[in-house]
Amino acid sequence: MKLLVVDDSPVVVEVLAAILKLSGHGVDEAYDGIEAVNRLQDNCYDIVITDAQMPGMGGVEVCKFLKSQFPGVYIVGMSGCSRSLKELRAAGAHICLSKPFHLNELEEAVEDRVRSLRLGSDNARSYTASTETSCAGV
């Protein structure tokens, strides 16, 4: 699987990319929505993992771009804000993870997608993982 991880926090991107690479996936990195769109126009991805809140172009806009230009790409949204998780879901994210989340939740979401593609199903689980949090302090 080819994945794109998008977050304005270099630490988050590096940790998620490292975990996903250890699982055997090809991973590219982007540090804002504009960089993500540029990468999407130059590469094919099976899954895009995006943060909701980033300067410039946020994850909601990335989701909308993906849905209009690359509707087959599976989207995992993430945020520490319940309102942003709802916005990601409305914009087309298939799975939304509430920050902070356990790395196994992300691995499980990716593996669910891998399994669904192997089975020829486009109906992988769709859910909002973890507990909802407020936007305070985010």
MOSULHU-V454905 format. One record per helix or strand of 3 or more residues. SS is the DSSP state (hx for helix, st for strand). FROM is the first residue (numbers start at 1). LEN is the number of residues. Records with the same first field share a line. If there is no record, write none. Layout:
SS: FROM-LEN ; FROM-LEN
This chain:
st: 2-5 ; 26-5 ; 47-5 ; 74-6 ; 95-4 ; 127-3
hx: 10-13 ; 33-10 ; 59-11 ; 82-10 ; 103-16
